[in-house]
């Protein structure tokens, strides 16, 4: 029996999430997660094939024994620890760029810029998650011929389409999901929601996440007097998140560029919400306009404009008759351009293209 070709993978943690299929489910390839420290180990991890980087360094023959054909680092900023695989053993090196690694990371220090310049020189393929980040890494010195845009896909069998309906007298539920950090724009959303709440007493906002700004959000909610209409929920397990989408009417992703220059690529939660047929409100930020067609599959407003964000949310709340049209267009966009199966096949083609040469 022919031995499967192995690609080593590395990301921040072993937890389940949006990157999991890009490691486990590439047709024709076996994905092995490489850890760089004991802190990365997690119970209930979806990854069963795990290999510590220190073991490879001690015994390079593992590369041959595991039939390793390439290494894929899913955040460009994490690549330096893996350069030796290319430099000493000729293993093709791939790196993804998901947001911070292409925006805030190179701004922090000259060393970070030099790390990326070296990566662009020795790396074989680079996979930004949107065209916006392609432009960002090209501006940093990445050769265009090495770049292949690879959108993160949505499992359409997991996020089923359901037209959103509302019965008079019932609450209209607005949902937002993400880490409680500046670039998610949740402070703007809380302030905008307070304006919406002044005009509509039938709205509820649910913020799902965790992070350093949680206490500040809670103080702001109390200050604005909307604690009876806003609920902060601890992080929901990725395998159960679809239930939150199903119970909500409107999704909001008010992403902003933070003080360090950190940007999103395209929020995966926004794609998933659209896949379920939920009307969405978001911002003209990074790769989001590649996903949301303003006025067709959702509404887009400028970053950090609380007034315009409130206006867009009011528009959605006041016109539930438009939800179905937005939702159908949103689902169609995901089916055409962000279908997980198609994106995994594209990833396979990108691998084949380079691995065949080596």
C-alpha positions, 0 to 999 in steps of 0.5 A: 500500500502506498504511503500517504504524503505528509504535510507538517502543520503549525498554528497557535494551538491544538484547539478545534477551530476554523483552521482544523479542516485545512490540516486534517482534510486535504484530499490525498494528504496526511496532516501532522500537527507540530507542537513547539512547546508543552503549553500547546497540548489540549484535551479534546483536541481534534488532532490525533497526529501530533509531533513535537518539533524538538523530536524532529530536531533530535531525529531528522530521520523522522522526516523520511519515516513520516514521508514529509513532503512540506511544512505549512505554517498557518500564521506567517509570524510563527515561521522562524522556528521552522526555517531549518526544515527548508534550509537544512533538509530542503522541505518546501515551506508554505505560510499562511497570512490571516491578519495580524501577521501581515499588518501589526506584526511587521510594524512592531519591530525591525526584527519582525520585518527581517523575519518576514523578508527572510520568509519571503525569500526562502518560502515556496508558497504564501496563502493569504486568506483574502486579496487585501492581505495579498496586497499587504504582504506584497507591499512588505516584499513578498513576490507575487508569483509565490502568492496564492489567495486561499479563502477559509471555507465554510462546511455547508453541511454543518451550517444549514440555510434557514430563512429568518422570520420575526413575529410581532411582539417577539424580540429581534436578536442581534448576534456578534461573536469574537475575541474581546479585543479592539479589532473586533469593534465591539465597543462601537457595537455596544454604543451603536446598539444603545442608539438602536435601543432608544428607538426600539424596545424589542431588540436584544444583543448577544456578544459571545467571546472572551478577552482583555476588554470584557470588563470594559465592555461590562462597564460601558453597558452599565454606563449606557443603561442597556444591561437589560438588553445586552448579554455577554456570553463566555466563549462557546465551543466551536462544535456548538456555535451553529446553535447560536446562529440558528437562534438569532436574526441579525449578525454584526461584525463591526471590525476595525483597525486597532491602535497597533495596525492589526486587521482581520482577514475576513472574519470566519464567523461572518461567513458562517452567519451568512451561510445560515441565511442570516442578514449581516451588518459589517464594516468596510475593513480588510477583506470583508468587502470581498465577502459582503456585497453592500446592499445585496448580501448585507450592509457595510459601513465605515470603520469606527462610525457608531452613527452609521453602524446604528443606522444600518442596524436600525435599517435591518431591525425596521425591515424584516421583510428584507431579511430573506433577500439578504439571506439568500444572497449571502448563502449564495455567496458562500456557496460560490466562493467560500465552500469548504470542499472547494477551498480544500481542493484548491489547497490540494492543487496549491500543494500539488503544484509545489510538491510535484516540483520537489 
